[in-house]
Amino acid sequence: MKIKYDKKVDAVYIDLAKGTWGLSRMLSDSLVVGATKQRKVLGIEILDASENISAFDPKNTKFTLQSV
């Protein structure tokens, strides 16, 4: 899994698997899920990240992975 931030468009990309996006579904004005044509989820895109993720600071980015 990779998490990338594009400061030019203020978007966070969460790549969950390798593949070519064949489908994308906009779940809200700022949340897009990408999948293959076979509907295997590949990633999540969060638009306007600095506005839509309250804990997100592009100048001081830290991520914590929690297991349950």
PDB file as gemmi writes it, atoms N, CA and C in Angstrom:
CRYST1    1.000    1.000    1.000  90.00  90.00  90.00 P 1                      
ATOM      1  N   MET A   1       0.845  -1.166   0.000  1.00  0.00           N  
ATOM      2  CA  MET A   1       0.000   0.000   0.000  1.00  0.00           C  
ATOM      3  C   MET A   1       0.896   1.236   0.000  1.00  0.00           C  
ATOM      4  N   LYS A   2       0.493   2.223  -0.789  1.00  0.00           N  
ATOM      5  CA  LYS A   2       1.206   3.492  -0.848  1.00  0.00           C  
ATOM      6  C   LYS A   2       0.222   4.617  -0.597  1.00  0.00           C  
ATOM      7  N   ILE A   3       0.716   5.648   0.073  1.00  0.00           N  
ATOM      8  CA  ILE A   3      -0.080   6.860   0.259  1.00  0.00           C  
ATOM      9  C   ILE A   3       0.722   8.007  -0.338  1.00  0.00           C  
ATOM     10  N   LYS A   4       0.113   8.726  -1.282  1.00  0.00           N  
ATOM     11  CA  LYS A   4       0.801   9.825  -1.952  1.00  0.00           C  
ATOM     12  C   LYS A   4      -0.035  11.094  -1.806  1.00  0.00           C  
ATOM     13  N   TYR A   5       0.662  12.222  -1.752  1.00  0.00           N  
ATOM     14  CA  TYR A   5      -0.014  13.522  -1.702  1.00  0.00           C  
ATOM     15  C   TYR A   5       0.448  14.354  -2.884  1.00  0.00           C  
ATOM     16  N   ASP A   6      -0.490  14.895  -3.635  1.00  0.00           N  
ATOM     17  CA  ASP A   6      -0.196  15.777  -4.760  1.00  0.00           C  
ATOM     18  C   ASP A   6      -0.569  17.194  -4.337  1.00  0.00           C  
ATOM     19  N   LYS A   7       0.464  17.998  -4.026  1.00  0.00           N  
ATOM     20  CA  LYS A   7       0.193  19.339  -3.510  1.00  0.00           C  
ATOM     21  C   LYS A   7      -0.367  20.281  -4.568  1.00  0.00           C  
ATOM     22  N   LYS A   8      -0.124  20.001  -5.844  1.00  0.00           N  
ATOM     23  CA  LYS A   8      -0.660  20.869  -6.900  1.00  0.00           C  
ATOM     24  C   LYS A   8      -2.183  20.849  -6.933  1.00  0.00           C  
ATOM     25  N   VAL A   9      -2.764  19.683  -6.677  1.00  0.00           N  
ATOM     26  CA  VAL A   9      -4.227  19.568  -6.725  1.00  0.00           C  
ATOM     27  C   VAL A   9      -4.831  19.277  -5.353  1.00  0.00           C  
ATOM     28  N   ASP A  10      -3.981  19.231  -4.306  1.00  0.00           N  
ATOM     29  CA  ASP A  10      -4.415  18.993  -2.925  1.00  0.00           C  
ATOM     30  C   ASP A  10      -5.227  17.699  -2.821  1.00  0.00           C  
ATOM     31  N   ALA A  11      -4.619  16.603  -3.308  1.00  0.00           N  
ATOM     32  CA  ALA A  11      -5.302  15.309  -3.293  1.00  0.00           C  
ATOM     33  C   ALA A  11      -4.403  14.251  -2.666  1.00  0.00           C  
ATOM     34  N   VAL A  12      -5.021  13.349  -1.920  1.00  0.00           N  
ATOM     35  CA  VAL A  12      -4.332  12.202  -1.340  1.00  0.00           C  
ATOM     36  C   VAL A  12      -4.767  10.972  -2.115  1.00  0.00           C  
ATOM     37  N   TYR A  13      -3.779  10.166  -2.524  1.00  0.00           N  
ATOM     38  CA  TYR A  13      -4.048   8.930  -3.238  1.00  0.00           C  
ATOM     39  C   TYR A  13      -3.603   7.770  -2.354  1.00  0.00           C  
ATOM     40  N   ILE A  14      -4.494   6.826  -2.128  1.00  0.00           N  
ATOM     41  CA  ILE A  14      -4.173   5.633  -1.356  1.00  0.00           C  
ATOM     42  C   ILE A  14      -4.246   4.464  -2.331  1.00  0.00           C  
ATOM     43  N   ASP A  15      -3.068   3.963  -2.703  1.00  0.00           N  
ATOM     44  CA  ASP A  15      -2.996   2.822  -3.622  1.00  0.00           C  
ATOM     45  C   ASP A  15      -3.057   1.542  -2.803  1.00  0.00           C  
ATOM     46  N   LEU A  16      -4.068   0.728  -3.033  1.00  0.00           N  
ATOM     47  CA  LEU A  16      -4.272  -0.504  -2.286  1.00  0.00           C  
ATOM     48  C   LEU A  16      -3.756  -1.737  -3.023  1.00  0.00           C  
ATOM     49  N   ALA A  17      -3.721  -1.666  -4.341  1.00  0.00           N  
ATOM     50  CA  ALA A  17      -3.253  -2.788  -5.158  1.00  0.00           C  
ATOM     51  C   ALA A  17      -2.778  -2.257  -6.500  1.00  0.00           C  
ATOM     52  N   LYS A  18      -1.959  -3.044  -7.182  1.00  0.00           N  
ATOM     53  CA  LYS A  18      -1.483  -2.665  -8.508  1.00  0.00           C  
ATOM     54  C   LYS A  18      -2.524  -3.049  -9.546  1.00  0.00           C  
ATOM     55  N   GLY A  19      -2.595  -2.257 -10.587  1.00  0.00           N  
ATOM     56  CA  GLY A  19      -3.526  -2.540 -11.667  1.00  0.00           C  
ATOM     57  C   GLY A  19      -3.910  -1.266 -12.394  1.00  0.00           C  
ATOM     58  N   THR A  20      -4.733  -1.421 -13.392  1.00  0.00           N  
ATOM     59  CA  THR A  20      -5.196  -0.295 -14.195  1.00  0.00           C  
ATOM     60  C   THR A  20      -6.631   0.030 -13.824  1.00  0.00           C  
ATOM     61  N   TRP A  21      -6.850   1.296 -13.474  1.00  0.00           N  
ATOM     62  CA  TRP A  21      -8.205   1.731 -13.138  1.00  0.00           C  
ATOM     63  C   TRP A  21      -9.073   1.627 -14.388  1.00  0.00           C  
ATOM     64  N   GLY A  22     -10.091   0.818 -14.318  1.00  0.00           N  
ATOM     65  CA  GLY A  22     -11.031   0.698 -15.417  1.00  0.00           C  
ATOM     66  C   GLY A  22     -12.359   1.337 -15.066  1.00  0.00           C  
ATOM     67  N   LEU A  23     -12.606   1.436 -13.762  1.00  0.00           N  
ATOM     68  CA  LEU A  23     -13.843   2.021 -13.257  1.00  0.00           C  
ATOM     69  C   LEU A  23     -13.510   2.976 -12.126  1.00  0.00           C  
ATOM     70  N   SER A  24     -14.274   3.997 -11.986  1.00  0.00           N  
ATOM     71  CA  SER A  24     -14.145   4.850 -10.808  1.00  0.00           C  
ATOM     72  C   SER A  24     -15.542   5.263 -10.378  1.00  0.00           C  
ATOM     73  N   ARG A  25     -15.714   5.314  -9.092  1.00  0.00           N  
ATOM     74  CA  ARG A  25     -17.016   5.695  -8.554  1.00  0.00           C  
ATOM     75  C   ARG A  25     -16.808   6.845  -7.586  1.00  0.00           C  
ATOM     76  N   MET A  26     -17.525   7.926  -7.814  1.00  0.00           N  
ATOM     77  CA  MET A  26     -17.468   9.078  -6.946  1.00  0.00           C  
ATOM     78  C   MET A  26     -18.476   8.864  -5.822  1.00  0.00           C  
ATOM     79  N   LEU A  27     -17.980   8.661  -4.599  1.00  0.00           N  
ATOM     80  CA  LEU A  27     -18.848   8.406  -3.461  1.00  0.00           C  
ATOM     81  C   LEU A  27     -19.371   9.695  -2.847  1.00  0.00           C  
ATOM     82  N   SER A  28     -18.619  10.776  -3.031  1.00  0.00           N  
ATOM     83  CA  SER A  28     -19.041  12.102  -2.590  1.00  0.00           C  
ATOM     84  C   SER A  28     -18.301  13.114  -3.451  1.00  0.00           C  
ATOM     85  N   ASP A  29     -18.452  14.395  -3.162  1.00  0.00           N  
ATOM     86  CA  ASP A  29     -17.748  15.421  -3.940  1.00  0.00           C  
ATOM     87  C   ASP A  29     -16.237  15.330  -3.799  1.00  0.00           C  
ATOM     88  N   SER A  30     -15.773  14.646  -2.752  1.00  0.00           N  
ATOM     89  CA  SER A  30     -14.333  14.610  -2.510  1.00  0.00           C  
ATOM     90  C   SER A  30     -13.747  13.206  -2.401  1.00  0.00           C  
ATOM     91  N   LEU A  31     -14.532  12.167  -2.614  1.00  0.00           N  
ATOM     92  CA  LEU A  31     -14.050  10.801  -2.430  1.00  0.00           C  
ATOM     93  C   LEU A  31     -14.340   9.946  -3.661  1.00  0.00           C  
ATOM     94  N   VAL A  32     -13.246   9.392  -4.236  1.00  0.00           N  
ATOM     95  CA  VAL A  32     -13.356   8.561  -5.433  1.00  0.00           C  
ATOM     96  C   VAL A  32     -12.704   7.210  -5.142  1.00  0.00           C  
ATOM     97  N   VAL A  33     -13.371   6.134  -5.534  1.00  0.00           N  
ATOM     98  CA  VAL A  33     -12.811   4.792  -5.416  1.00  0.00           C  
ATOM     99  C   VAL A  33     -12.549   4.284  -6.826  1.00  0.00           C  
ATOM    100  N   GLY A  34     -11.325   3.775  -7.037  1.00  0.00           N  
ATOM    101  CA  GLY A  34     -10.960   3.243  -8.343  1.00  0.00           C  
ATOM    102  C   GLY A  34     -10.867   1.735  -8.294  1.00  0.00           C  
ATOM    103  N   ALA A  35     -11.283   1.091  -9.393  1.00  0.00           N  
ATOM    104  CA  ALA A  35     -11.284  -0.369  -9.456  1.00  0.00           C  
ATOM    105  C   ALA A  35     -10.960  -0.822 -10.879  1.00  0.00           C  
ATOM    106  N   THR A  36     -10.648  -2.102 -10.994  1.00  0.00           N  
ATOM    107  CA  THR A  36     -10.452  -2.690 -12.316  1.00  0.00           C  
ATOM    108  C   THR A  36     -11.818  -2.911 -12.963  1.00  0.00           C  
ATOM    109  N   LYS A  37     -11.818  -3.302 -14.224  1.00  0.00           N  
ATOM    110  CA  LYS A  37     -13.079  -3.611 -14.899  1.00  0.00           C  
ATOM    111  C   LYS A  37     -13.778  -4.798 -14.244  1.00  0.00           C  
ATOM    112  N   GLN A  38     -13.000  -5.637 -13.554  1.00  0.00           N  
ATOM    113  CA  GLN A  38     -13.561  -6.785 -12.842  1.00  0.00           C  
ATOM    114  C   GLN A  38     -14.004  -6.407 -11.425  1.00  0.00           C  
ATOM    115  N   ARG A  39     -13.963  -5.112 -11.113  1.00  0.00           N  
ATOM    116  CA  ARG A  39     -14.426  -4.537  -9.847  1.00  0.00           C  
ATOM    117  C   ARG A  39     -13.527  -4.861  -8.651  1.00  0.00           C  
ATOM    118  N   LYS A  40     -12.244  -5.097  -8.895  1.00  0.00           N  
ATOM    119  CA  LYS A  40     -11.275  -5.258  -7.806  1.00  0.00           C  
ATOM    120  C   LYS A  40     -10.814  -3.861  -7.396  1.00  0.00           C  
ATOM    121  N   VAL A  41     -10.996  -3.499  -6.140  1.00  0.00           N  
ATOM    122  CA  VAL A  41     -10.652  -2.155  -5.669  1.00  0.00           C  
ATOM    123  C   VAL A  41      -9.135  -1.969  -5.718  1.00  0.00           C  
ATOM    124  N   LEU A  42      -8.713  -0.869  -6.339  1.00  0.00           N  
ATOM    125  CA  LEU A  42      -7.291  -0.555  -6.477  1.00  0.00           C  
ATOM    126  C   LEU A  42      -6.857   0.616  -5.612  1.00  0.00           C  
ATOM    127  N   GLY A  43      -7.741   1.554  -5.393  1.00  0.00           N  
ATOM    128  CA  GLY A  43      -7.324   2.718  -4.636  1.00  0.00           C  
ATOM    129  C   GLY A  43      -8.441   3.671  -4.308  1.00  0.00           C  
ATOM    130  N   ILE A  44      -8.061   4.652  -3.500  1.00  0.00           N  
ATOM    131  CA  ILE A  44      -8.977   5.681  -3.040  1.00  0.00           C  
ATOM    132  C   ILE A  44      -8.314   7.035  -3.274  1.00  0.00           C  
ATOM    133  N   GLU A  45      -9.075   7.974  -3.757  1.00  0.00           N  
ATOM    134  CA  GLU A  45      -8.575   9.335  -3.982  1.00  0.00           C  
ATOM    135  C   GLU A  45      -9.429  10.289  -3.158  1.00  0.00           C  
ATOM    136  N   ILE A  46      -8.762  11.135  -2.372  1.00  0.00           N  
ATOM    137  CA  ILE A  46      -9.459  12.127  -1.566  1.00  0.00           C  
ATOM    138  C   ILE A  46      -9.092  13.506  -2.108  1.00  0.00           C  
ATOM    139  N   LEU A  47     -10.071  14.181  -2.661  1.00  0.00           N  
ATOM    140  CA  LEU A  47      -9.858  15.506  -3.241  1.00  0.00           C  
ATOM    141  C   LEU A  47      -9.968  16.574  -2.165  1.00  0.00           C  
ATOM    142  N   ASP A  48      -9.326  17.718  -2.391  1.00  0.00           N  
ATOM    143  CA  ASP A  48      -9.318  18.815  -1.417  1.00  0.00           C  
ATOM    144  C   ASP A  48      -8.945  18.284  -0.031  1.00  0.00           C  
ATOM    145  N   ALA A  49      -7.850  17.545   0.022  1.00  0.00           N  
ATOM    146  CA  ALA A  49      -7.445  16.821   1.231  1.00  0.00           C  
ATOM    147  C   ALA A  49      -7.276  17.720   2.449  1.00  0.00           C  
ATOM    148  N   SER A  50      -6.675  18.879   2.279  1.00  0.00           N  
ATOM    149  CA  SER A  50      -6.444  19.741   3.441  1.00  0.00           C  
ATOM    150  C   SER A  50      -7.746  20.256   4.037  1.00  0.00           C  
ATOM    151  N   GLU A  51      -8.817  20.282   3.250  1.00  0.00           N  
ATOM    152  CA  GLU A  51     -10.125  20.694   3.756  1.00  0.00           C  
ATOM    153  C   GLU A  51     -10.936  19.510   4.285  1.00  0.00           C  
ATOM    154  N   ASN A  52     -10.794  18.345   3.659  1.00  0.00           N  
ATOM    155  CA  ASN A  52     -11.660  17.214   3.948  1.00  0.00           C  
ATOM    156  C   ASN A  52     -11.111  16.206   4.955  1.00  0.00           C  
ATOM    157  N   ILE A  53      -9.844  16.307   5.299  1.00  0.00           N  
ATOM    158  CA  ILE A  53      -9.262  15.424   6.315  1.00  0.00           C  
ATOM    159  C   ILE A  53      -8.822  16.323   7.464  1.00  0.00           C  
ATOM    160  N   SER A  54      -9.575  16.319   8.538  1.00  0.00           N  
ATOM    161  CA  SER A  54      -9.323  17.276   9.628  1.00  0.00           C  
ATOM    162  C   SER A  54      -7.931  17.136  10.242  1.00  0.00           C  
ATOM    163  N   ALA A  55      -7.388  15.936  10.296  1.00  0.00           N  
ATOM    164  CA  ALA A  55      -6.078  15.729  10.921  1.00  0.00           C  
ATOM    165  C   ALA A  55      -4.934  15.836   9.914  1.00  0.00           C  
ATOM    166  N   PHE A  56      -5.218  16.217   8.673  1.00  0.00           N  
ATOM    167  CA  PHE A  56      -4.192  16.247   7.628  1.00  0.00           C  
ATOM    168  C   PHE A  56      -3.507  17.599   7.574  1.00  0.00           C  
ATOM    169  N   ASP A  57      -2.189  17.569   7.685  1.00  0.00           N  
ATOM    170  CA  ASP A  57      -1.360  18.758   7.530  1.00  0.00           C  
ATOM    171  C   ASP A  57      -0.278  18.413   6.519  1.00  0.00           C  
ATOM    172  N   PRO A  58      -0.355  18.908   5.288  1.00  0.00           N  
ATOM    173  CA  PRO A  58       0.620  18.520   4.266  1.00  0.00           C  
ATOM    174  C   PRO A  58       2.066  18.869   4.608  1.00  0.00           C  
ATOM    175  N   LYS A  59       2.272  19.800   5.520  1.00  0.00           N  
ATOM    176  CA  LYS A  59       3.634  20.164   5.920  1.00  0.00           C  
ATOM    177  C   LYS A  59       4.191  19.226   6.982  1.00  0.00           C  
ATOM    178  N   ASN A  60       3.321  18.535   7.692  1.00  0.00           N  
ATOM    179  CA  ASN A  60       3.739  17.633   8.760  1.00  0.00           C  
ATOM    180  C   ASN A  60       2.894  16.363   8.672  1.00  0.00           C  
ATOM    181  N   THR A  61       3.266  15.499   7.743  1.00  0.00           N  
ATOM    182  CA  THR A  61       2.468  14.307   7.482  1.00  0.00           C  
ATOM    183  C   THR A  61       3.021  13.100   8.218  1.00  0.00           C  
ATOM    184  N   LYS A  62       2.178  12.483   9.052  1.00  0.00           N  
ATOM    185  CA  LYS A  62       2.511  11.241   9.741  1.00  0.00           C  
ATOM    186  C   LYS A  62       1.319  10.316   9.615  1.00  0.00           C  
ATOM    187  N   PHE A  63       1.580   9.051   9.364  1.00  0.00           N  
ATOM    188  CA  PHE A  63       0.511   8.070   9.270  1.00  0.00           C  
ATOM    189  C   PHE A  63       0.778   6.958  10.270  1.00  0.00           C  
ATOM    190  N   THR A  64      -0.276   6.493  10.902  1.00  0.00           N  
ATOM    191  CA  THR A  64      -0.175   5.406  11.852  1.00  0.00           C  
ATOM    192  C   THR A  64      -1.065   4.269  11.356  1.00  0.00           C  
ATOM    193  N   LEU A  65      -0.512   3.084  11.329  1.00  0.00           N  
ATOM    194  CA  LEU A  65      -1.267   1.911  10.933  1.00  0.00           C  
ATOM    195  C   LEU A  65      -1.659   1.151  12.184  1.00  0.00           C  
ATOM    196  N   GLN A  66      -2.946   0.953  12.377  1.00  0.00           N  
ATOM    197  CA  GLN A  66      -3.432   0.253  13.567  1.00  0.00           C  
ATOM    198  C   GLN A  66      -4.033  -1.081  13.158  1.00  0.00           C  
ATOM    199  N   SER A  67      -3.700  -2.100  13.903  1.00  0.00           N  
ATOM    200  CA  SER A  67      -4.293  -3.428  13.681  1.00  0.00           C  
ATOM    201  C   SER A  67      -5.373  -3.653  14.709  1.00  0.00           C  
ATOM    202  N   VAL A  68      -6.443  -4.305  14.288  1.00  0.00           N  
ATOM    203  CA  VAL A  68      -7.524  -4.623  15.230  1.00  0.00           C  
ATOM    204  C   VAL A  68      -7.720  -6.116  15.315  1.00  0.00           C  
TER     205      VAL A  68                                                      
END                                                                             
